[in-house]
Amino acid sequence: MKVLVTGATGFVGRHIVERLMADGHQVTGLSRSASGPDQVSGDVTTGEGLAGAVAGVDAVIHLVGIIRERGRPEVQRRACARHAERADRD
């Protein structure tokens, strides 16, 4: 199964990616600064790179955590939902 993991470089994400790969899944990590062959660049807060990242995947595991919150939390939740809907349509 092809799986995209947002937050793949975080504490939880690293462990999830490791387990998925051990179970034989093809895993791609989404991060703002992709640094490896199994990572793609993207930003869930702006939507940049999401359409390309979700193209052809079977599942998405969304593990992005907000370390330093800017703005109101409900605004950020709506923005993430909007980007997810947009990526789903593309």
N, C-alpha and C positions, 0 to 999 in steps of 0.2 A: 504494500500500500504506500502511496506517495503522501507524505504528511508535511505540512508547513507548521512550524512552531514559532510563534511570536514570543519574544522574551527568552529565546533559546540560550542566550549567554548569561542569563541570571542564575541565581542559586538553584531554584526549582527547575528551570528550563534545562540546565546542563544535565541534570539527572534524568529528566524525561527523555531528552534526546539520546542519551546513552542507552537507556532501556529500550527505546523504540528501535535503535540501530541493532542492538543485541538480538532483538526479536525478528530482525530481517526486513524492517521497513526502510524505505528510501526517505530520508529526512532532510529537509531544508530549513535552516534557521533564518528568521527575518530579524535584522538589526539595523540601527541607524548607520552603523559603520561596519559593513560586512568585511570580515577579515579572513575568510577561509573559502575553500572550494565548495563547501556545502552550505554557504550562507548567501543570502541576497540582501541588498540594501533596500530599506523602506522605513517609513515612519507612520505609525498608526494614528498619531495626533494630527498629521496633515493629509494623510491618504497617499502620500508620494510612494510609488513603487508597489502599492498593494495589488492593483489589478494584475500586474505581471507576476507577482509572487504567488497569487492564488490560482493562476492559470494552470490547469492540468493536475491539480492536487486532488486527492480523494478526501482529505480531512484537514482541518485547521485546529490546532490547539493554541488557544489564546492565553498567554501567561504574562503579558506585559503588566508590570507593576509601576505605579507612580511613586518615584522616590522623592521628588520635590514638586509638590503640587503648585500649579500656577492657575489662577482663576478659580471659578466656582466648580465644584465637583460635578454638578449636574450638567454643566456646559461640556465638560470633558466627556462624560458618558454619552451625551447626545452626539458629539463629534465622532466618537469611536463607532457608535451604531450607524451613523450616516455613512462612514467610510466602508464599513462591513457590507451594508446594503448595496452601495455603489460597486464594490468589488464583486459581489454576488451577481449583479446584472451583467458585468463585463465578462 
